[in-house]
Amino acid sequence: MLLKKILYYLNPVNFFKKEKVDINLRFMHGINKISILLFLICVVVMIVRAVTR
């Protein structure tokens, strides 16, 4: 279920989709999307650095 939510957040179609919810909840979901994206970018950078050593 957690993986399903992560894939939903990272889906480009849903990334800019308008959500019909409270404004605070919309901001929270937006911050969650940004943090998951940054985390995945950092993991990729760490893997690339580990492989190139």
PDB file with SEQRES, HELIX, SHEET and CRYST1 records, atoms N, CA, C and O in Angstrom:
SEQRES   1 A   53  MET LEU LEU LYS LYS ILE LEU TYR TYR LEU ASN PRO VAL          
SEQRES   2 A   53  ASN PHE PHE LYS LYS GLU LYS VAL ASP ILE ASN LEU ARG          
SEQRES   3 A   53  PHE MET HIS GLY ILE ASN LYS ILE SER ILE LEU LEU PHE          
SEQRES   4 A   53  LEU ILE CYS VAL VAL VAL MET ILE VAL ARG ALA VAL THR          
SEQRES   5 A   53  ARG                                                          
HELIX    1 AA1 LEU A    2  LEU A   10  1                                   9    
HELIX    2 AA2 PRO A   12  PHE A   15  1                                   4    
HELIX    3 AA3 ILE A   23  THR A   52  1                                  30    
CRYST1    1.000    1.000    1.000  90.00  90.00  90.00 P 1           1          
ATOM      1  N   MET A   1       0.824  -1.185   0.000  1.00  0.00           N  
ATOM      2  CA  MET A   1       0.000   0.000   0.000  1.00  0.00           C  
ATOM      3  C   MET A   1       0.878   1.262   0.000  1.00  0.00           C  
ATOM      4  O   MET A   1       0.565   2.238  -0.682  1.00  0.00           O  
ATOM      5  N   LEU A   2       1.965   1.238   0.758  1.00  0.00           N  
ATOM      6  CA  LEU A   2       2.876   2.380   0.791  1.00  0.00           C  
ATOM      7  C   LEU A   2       3.511   2.595  -0.577  1.00  0.00           C  
ATOM      8  O   LEU A   2       3.615   3.727  -1.051  1.00  0.00           O  
ATOM      9  N   LEU A   3       3.934   1.505  -1.205  1.00  0.00           N  
ATOM     10  CA  LEU A   3       4.525   1.610  -2.542  1.00  0.00           C  
ATOM     11  C   LEU A   3       3.516   2.150  -3.547  1.00  0.00           C  
ATOM     12  O   LEU A   3       3.876   2.906  -4.449  1.00  0.00           O  
ATOM     13  N   LYS A   4       2.255   1.761  -3.392  1.00  0.00           N  
ATOM     14  CA  LYS A   4       1.204   2.233  -4.283  1.00  0.00           C  
ATOM     15  C   LYS A   4       1.026   3.750  -4.155  1.00  0.00           C  
ATOM     16  O   LYS A   4       0.840   4.440  -5.157  1.00  0.00           O  
ATOM     17  N   LYS A   5       1.083   4.272  -2.917  1.00  0.00           N  
ATOM     18  CA  LYS A   5       0.958   5.717  -2.705  1.00  0.00           C  
ATOM     19  C   LYS A   5       2.162   6.457  -3.265  1.00  0.00           C  
ATOM     20  O   LYS A   5       2.012   7.532  -3.847  1.00  0.00           O  
ATOM     21  N   ILE A   6       3.362   5.893  -3.095  1.00  0.00           N  
ATOM     22  CA  ILE A   6       4.565   6.529  -3.627  1.00  0.00           C  
ATOM     23  C   ILE A   6       4.492   6.597  -5.147  1.00  0.00           C  
ATOM     24  O   ILE A   6       4.821   7.624  -5.742  1.00  0.00           O  
ATOM     25  N   LEU A   7       4.062   5.506  -5.775  1.00  0.00           N  
ATOM     26  CA  LEU A   7       3.928   5.516  -7.234  1.00  0.00           C  
ATOM     27  C   LEU A   7       2.850   6.494  -7.698  1.00  0.00           C  
ATOM     28  O   LEU A   7       2.975   7.106  -8.758  1.00  0.00           O  
ATOM     29  N   TYR A   8       1.790   6.638  -6.897  1.00  0.00           N  
ATOM     30  CA  TYR A   8       0.741   7.615  -7.223  1.00  0.00           C  
ATOM     31  C   TYR A   8       1.307   9.030  -7.154  1.00  0.00           C  
ATOM     32  O   TYR A   8       1.018   9.852  -8.024  1.00  0.00           O  
ATOM     33  N   TYR A   9       2.122   9.330  -6.116  1.00  0.00           N  
ATOM     34  CA  TYR A   9       2.729  10.653  -5.982  1.00  0.00           C  
ATOM     35  C   TYR A   9       3.673  10.956  -7.133  1.00  0.00           C  
ATOM     36  O   TYR A   9       3.738  12.096  -7.593  1.00  0.00           O  
ATOM     37  N   LEU A  10       4.398   9.963  -7.600  1.00  0.00           N  
ATOM     38  CA  LEU A  10       5.415  10.183  -8.623  1.00  0.00           C  
ATOM     39  C   LEU A  10       4.875  10.111 -10.045  1.00  0.00           C  
ATOM     40  O   LEU A  10       5.610  10.382 -10.994  1.00  0.00           O  
ATOM     41  N   ASN A  11       3.614   9.755 -10.207  1.00  0.00           N  
ATOM     42  CA  ASN A  11       3.011   9.682 -11.530  1.00  0.00           C  
ATOM     43  C   ASN A  11       2.895  11.099 -12.104  1.00  0.00           C  
ATOM     44  O   ASN A  11       2.260  11.955 -11.489  1.00  0.00           O  
ATOM     45  N   PRO A  12       3.490  11.358 -13.260  1.00  0.00           N  
ATOM     46  CA  PRO A  12       3.450  12.717 -13.816  1.00  0.00           C  
ATOM     47  C   PRO A  12       2.033  13.224 -14.083  1.00  0.00           C  
ATOM     48  O   PRO A  12       1.788  14.429 -14.027  1.00  0.00           O  
ATOM     49  N   VAL A  13       1.109  12.322 -14.369  1.00  0.00           N  
ATOM     50  CA  VAL A  13      -0.279  12.735 -14.614  1.00  0.00           C  
ATOM     51  C   VAL A  13      -0.892  13.291 -13.332  1.00  0.00           C  
ATOM     52  O   VAL A  13      -1.628  14.277 -13.371  1.00  0.00           O  
ATOM     53  N   ASN A  14      -0.589  12.660 -12.193  1.00  0.00           N  
ATOM     54  CA  ASN A  14      -1.157  13.090 -10.922  1.00  0.00           C  
ATOM     55  C   ASN A  14      -0.352  14.198 -10.264  1.00  0.00           C  
ATOM     56  O   ASN A  14      -0.810  14.796  -9.290  1.00  0.00           O  
ATOM     57  N   PHE A  15       0.833  14.480 -10.775  1.00  0.00           N  
ATOM     58  CA  PHE A  15       1.725  15.439 -10.118  1.00  0.00           C  
ATOM     59  C   PHE A  15       1.140  16.849 -10.133  1.00  0.00           C  
ATOM     60  O   PHE A  15       1.272  17.586  -9.156  1.00  0.00           O  
ATOM     61  N   PHE A  16       0.489  17.231 -11.245  1.00  0.00           N  
ATOM     62  CA  PHE A  16      -0.073  18.577 -11.358  1.00  0.00           C  
ATOM     63  C   PHE A  16      -1.596  18.575 -11.298  1.00  0.00           C  
ATOM     64  O   PHE A  16      -2.240  19.571 -11.631  1.00  0.00           O  
ATOM     65  N   LYS A  17      -2.164  17.460 -10.875  1.00  0.00           N  
ATOM     66  CA  LYS A  17      -3.606  17.317 -10.817  1.00  0.00           C  
ATOM     67  C   LYS A  17      -4.182  18.133  -9.661  1.00  0.00           C  
ATOM     68  O   LYS A  17      -3.623  18.139  -8.564  1.00  0.00           O  
ATOM     69  N   LYS A  18      -5.276  18.807  -9.901  1.00  0.00           N  
ATOM     70  CA  LYS A  18      -5.939  19.578  -8.849  1.00  0.00           C  
ATOM     71  C   LYS A  18      -6.677  18.615  -7.925  1.00  0.00           C  
ATOM     72  O   LYS A  18      -7.396  17.725  -8.380  1.00  0.00           O  
ATOM     73  N   GLU A  19      -6.490  18.806  -6.628  1.00  0.00           N  
ATOM     74  CA  GLU A  19      -7.159  17.957  -5.648  1.00  0.00           C  
ATOM     75  C   GLU A  19      -8.271  18.759  -4.983  1.00  0.00           C  
ATOM     76  O   GLU A  19      -8.074  19.928  -4.653  1.00  0.00           O  
ATOM     77  N   LYS A  20      -9.421  18.154  -4.784  1.00  0.00           N  
ATOM     78  CA  LYS A  20     -10.560  18.833  -4.181  1.00  0.00           C  
ATOM     79  C   LYS A  20     -10.555  18.585  -2.670  1.00  0.00           C  
ATOM     80  O   LYS A  20     -11.421  17.890  -2.139  1.00  0.00           O  
ATOM     81  N   VAL A  21      -9.571  19.162  -1.997  1.00  0.00           N  
ATOM     82  CA  VAL A  21      -9.461  18.992  -0.549  1.00  0.00           C  
ATOM     83  C   VAL A  21      -9.095  20.327   0.092  1.00  0.00           C  
ATOM     84  O   VAL A  21      -8.922  21.333  -0.595  1.00  0.00           O  
ATOM     85  N   ASP A  22      -8.982  20.319   1.400  1.00  0.00           N  
ATOM     86  CA  ASP A  22      -8.625  21.495   2.176  1.00  0.00           C  
ATOM     87  C   ASP A  22      -7.277  22.050   1.720  1.00  0.00           C  
ATOM     88  O   ASP A  22      -6.405  21.295   1.289  1.00  0.00           O  
ATOM     89  N   ILE A  23      -7.107  23.367   1.816  1.00  0.00           N  
ATOM     90  CA  ILE A  23      -5.881  24.016   1.338  1.00  0.00           C  
ATOM     91  C   ILE A  23      -4.659  23.518   2.103  1.00  0.00           C  
ATOM     92  O   ILE A  23      -3.600  23.337   1.503  1.00  0.00           O  
ATOM     93  N   ASN A  24      -4.777  23.290   3.413  1.00  0.00           N  
ATOM     94  CA  ASN A  24      -3.648  22.797   4.201  1.00  0.00           C  
ATOM     95  C   ASN A  24      -3.250  21.392   3.765  1.00  0.00           C  
ATOM     96  O   ASN A  24      -2.064  21.067   3.709  1.00  0.00           O  
ATOM     97  N   LEU A  25      -4.229  20.573   3.461  1.00  0.00           N  
ATOM     98  CA  LEU A  25      -3.952  19.214   3.006  1.00  0.00           C  
ATOM     99  C   LEU A  25      -3.282  19.237   1.635  1.00  0.00           C  
ATOM    100  O   LEU A  25      -2.418  18.405   1.358  1.00  0.00           O  
ATOM    101  N   ARG A  26      -3.669  20.178   0.779  1.00  0.00           N  
ATOM    102  CA  ARG A  26      -3.031  20.314  -0.533  1.00  0.00           C  
ATOM    103  C   ARG A  26      -1.565  20.687  -0.385  1.00  0.00           C  
ATOM    104  O   ARG A  26      -0.708  20.137  -1.077  1.00  0.00           O  
ATOM    105  N   PHE A  27      -1.269  21.628   0.522  1.00  0.00           N  
ATOM    106  CA  PHE A  27       0.130  22.003   0.748  1.00  0.00           C  
ATOM    107  C   PHE A  27       0.926  20.831   1.296  1.00  0.00           C  
ATOM    108  O   PHE A  27       2.076  20.621   0.909  1.00  0.00           O  
ATOM    109  N   MET A  28       0.320  20.069   2.195  1.00  0.00           N  
ATOM    110  CA  MET A  28       1.010  18.917   2.772  1.00  0.00           C  
ATOM    111  C   MET A  28       1.332  17.890   1.689  1.00  0.00           C  
ATOM    112  O   MET A  28       2.435  17.344   1.663  1.00  0.00           O  
ATOM    113  N   HIS A  29       0.380  17.622   0.795  1.00  0.00           N  
ATOM    114  CA  HIS A  29       0.631  16.669  -0.285  1.00  0.00           C  
ATOM    115  C   HIS A  29       1.711  17.193  -1.230  1.00  0.00           C  
ATOM    116  O   HIS A  29       2.538  16.420  -1.713  1.00  0.00           O  
ATOM    117  N   GLY A  30       1.709  18.488  -1.495  1.00  0.00           N  
ATOM    118  CA  GLY A  30       2.736  19.063  -2.350  1.00  0.00           C  
ATOM    119  C   GLY A  30       4.125  18.931  -1.741  1.00  0.00           C  
ATOM    120  O   GLY A  30       5.083  18.597  -2.438  1.00  0.00           O  
ATOM    121  N   ILE A  31       4.235  19.193  -0.443  1.00  0.00           N  
ATOM    122  CA  ILE A  31       5.523  19.049   0.238  1.00  0.00           C  
ATOM    123  C   ILE A  31       5.951  17.594   0.251  1.00  0.00           C  
ATOM    124  O   ILE A  31       7.136  17.298   0.097  1.00  0.00           O  
ATOM    125  N   ASN A  32       5.009  16.682   0.431  1.00  0.00           N  
ATOM    126  CA  ASN A  32       5.340  15.250   0.396  1.00  0.00           C  
ATOM    127  C   ASN A  32       5.872  14.848  -0.972  1.00  0.00           C  
ATOM    128  O   ASN A  32       6.832  14.082  -1.063  1.00  0.00           O  
ATOM    129  N   LYS A  33       5.267  15.351  -2.025  1.00  0.00           N  
ATOM    130  CA  LYS A  33       5.737  15.024  -3.379  1.00  0.00           C  
ATOM    131  C   LYS A  33       7.152  15.530  -3.600  1.00  0.00           C  
ATOM    132  O   LYS A  33       7.990  14.826  -4.164  1.00  0.00           O  
ATOM    133  N   ILE A  34       7.417  16.757  -3.151  1.00  0.00           N  
ATOM    134  CA  ILE A  34       8.752  17.332  -3.305  1.00  0.00           C  
ATOM    135  C   ILE A  34       9.779  16.541  -2.505  1.00  0.00           C  
ATOM    136  O   ILE A  34      10.872  16.266  -2.998  1.00  0.00           O  
ATOM    137  N   SER A  35       9.432  16.173  -1.267  1.00  0.00           N  
ATOM    138  CA  SER A  35      10.397  15.458  -0.420  1.00  0.00           C  
ATOM    139  C   SER A  35      10.686  14.058  -0.956  1.00  0.00           C  
ATOM    140  O   SER A  35      11.829  13.606  -0.889  1.00  0.00           O  
ATOM    141  N   ILE A  36       9.693  13.371  -1.478  1.00  0.00           N  
ATOM    142  CA  ILE A  36       9.924  12.041  -2.059  1.00  0.00           C  
ATOM    143  C   ILE A  36      10.818  12.161  -3.292  1.00  0.00           C  
ATOM    144  O   ILE A  36      11.717  11.344  -3.491  1.00  0.00           O  
ATOM    145  N   LEU A  37      10.572  13.177  -4.116  1.00  0.00           N  
ATOM    146  CA  LEU A  37      11.382  13.385  -5.312  1.00  0.00           C  
ATOM    147  C   LEU A  37      12.831  13.694  -4.947  1.00  0.00           C  
ATOM    148  O   LEU A  37      13.749  13.146  -5.558  1.00  0.00           O  
ATOM    149  N   LEU A  38      13.050  14.558  -3.967  1.00  0.00           N  
ATOM    150  CA  LEU A  38      14.413  14.880  -3.532  1.00  0.00           C  
ATOM    151  C   LEU A  38      15.104  13.666  -2.928  1.00  0.00           C  
ATOM    152  O   LEU A  38      16.297  13.457  -3.149  1.00  0.00           O  
ATOM    153  N   PHE A  39      14.366  12.865  -2.169  1.00  0.00           N  
ATOM    154  CA  PHE A  39      14.942  11.656  -1.581  1.00  0.00           C  
ATOM    155  C   PHE A  39      15.413  10.701  -2.669  1.00  0.00           C  
ATOM    156  O   PHE A  39      16.510  10.151  -2.581  1.00  0.00           O  
ATOM    157  N   LEU A  40      14.590  10.501  -3.694  1.00  0.00           N  
ATOM    158  CA  LEU A  40      14.976   9.597  -4.774  1.00  0.00           C  
ATOM    159  C   LEU A  40      16.169  10.135  -5.560  1.00  0.00           C  
ATOM    160  O   LEU A  40      17.027   9.362  -5.988  1.00  0.00           O  
ATOM    161  N   ILE A  41      16.230  11.444  -5.752  1.00  0.00           N  
ATOM    162  CA  ILE A  41      17.389  12.031  -6.430  1.00  0.00           C  
ATOM    163  C   ILE A  41      18.651  11.810  -5.608  1.00  0.00           C  
ATOM    164  O   ILE A  41      19.699  11.477  -6.161  1.00  0.00           O  
ATOM    165  N   CYS A  42      18.562  11.992  -4.287  1.00  0.00           N  
ATOM    166  CA  CYS A  42      19.720  11.781  -3.415  1.00  0.00           C  
ATOM    167  C   CYS A  42      20.172  10.323  -3.416  1.00  0.00           C  
ATOM    168  O   CYS A  42      21.371  10.045  -3.392  1.00  0.00           O  
ATOM    169  N   VAL A  43      19.228   9.402  -3.446  1.00  0.00           N  
ATOM    170  CA  VAL A  43      19.588   7.980  -3.499  1.00  0.00           C  
ATOM    171  C   VAL A  43      20.329   7.675  -4.795  1.00  0.00           C  
ATOM    172  O   VAL A  43      21.320   6.944  -4.785  1.00  0.00           O  
ATOM    173  N   VAL A  44      19.861   8.226  -5.902  1.00  0.00           N  
ATOM    174  CA  VAL A  44      20.528   8.004  -7.189  1.00  0.00           C  
ATOM    175  C   VAL A  44      21.935   8.583  -7.155  1.00  0.00           C  
ATOM    176  O   VAL A  44      22.872   7.945  -7.632  1.00  0.00           O  
ATOM    177  N   VAL A  45      22.101   9.784  -6.597  1.00  0.00           N  
ATOM    178  CA  VAL A  45      23.426  10.396  -6.507  1.00  0.00           C  
ATOM    179  C   VAL A  45      24.357   9.540  -5.652  1.00  0.00           C  
ATOM    180  O   VAL A  45      25.519   9.345  -6.008  1.00  0.00           O  
ATOM    181  N   MET A  46      23.858   9.032  -4.536  1.00  0.00           N  
ATOM    182  CA  MET A  46      24.682   8.190  -3.664  1.00  0.00           C  
ATOM    183  C   MET A  46      25.094   6.901  -4.365  1.00  0.00           C  
ATOM    184  O   MET A  46      26.226   6.446  -4.205  1.00  0.00           O  
ATOM    185  N   ILE A  47      24.193   6.311  -5.134  1.00  0.00           N  
ATOM    186  CA  ILE A  47      24.510   5.079  -5.865  1.00  0.00           C  
ATOM    187  C   ILE A  47      25.555   5.357  -6.937  1.00  0.00           C  
ATOM    188  O   ILE A  47      26.485   4.571  -7.116  1.00  0.00           O  
ATOM    189  N   VAL A  48      25.407   6.474  -7.654  1.00  0.00           N  
ATOM    190  CA  VAL A  48      26.372   6.820  -8.698  1.00  0.00           C  
ATOM    191  C   VAL A  48      27.749   7.056  -8.086  1.00  0.00           C  
ATOM    192  O   VAL A  48      28.754   6.609  -8.640  1.00  0.00           O  
ATOM    193  N   ARG A  49      27.808   7.749  -6.958  1.00  0.00           N  
ATOM    194  CA  ARG A  49      29.102   7.992  -6.305  1.00  0.00           C  
ATOM    195  C   ARG A  49      29.731   6.701  -5.818  1.00  0.00           C  
ATOM    196  O   ARG A  49      30.948   6.537  -5.905  1.00  0.00           O  
ATOM    197  N   ALA A  50      28.922   5.779  -5.305  1.00  0.00           N  
ATOM    198  CA  ALA A  50      29.450   4.511  -4.814  1.00  0.00           C  
ATOM    199  C   ALA A  50      29.988   3.645  -5.962  1.00  0.00           C  
ATOM    200  O   ALA A  50      30.992   2.951  -5.803  1.00  0.00           O  
ATOM    201  N   VAL A  51      29.327   3.690  -7.091  1.00  0.00           N  
ATOM    202  CA  VAL A  51      29.740   2.877  -8.237  1.00  0.00           C  
ATOM    203  C   VAL A  51      31.007   3.437  -8.880  1.00  0.00           C  
ATOM    204  O   VAL A  51      31.850   2.675  -9.354  1.00  0.00           O  
ATOM    205  N   THR A  52      31.144   4.756  -8.899  1.00  0.00           N  
ATOM    206  CA  THR A  52      32.301   5.342  -9.577  1.00  0.00           C  
ATOM    207  C   THR A  52      33.574   5.305  -8.752  1.00  0.00           C  
ATOM    208  O   THR A  52      34.636   5.649  -9.272  1.00  0.00           O  
ATOM    209  N   ARG A  53      33.516   4.909  -7.502  1.00  0.00           N  
ATOM    210  CA  ARG A  53      34.741   4.843  -6.674  1.00  0.00           C  
ATOM    211  C   ARG A  53      35.514   3.603  -6.938  1.00  0.00           C  
ATOM    212  O   ARG A  53      36.564   3.388  -6.332  1.00  0.00           O  
TER     213      ARG A  53                                                      
END                                                                             
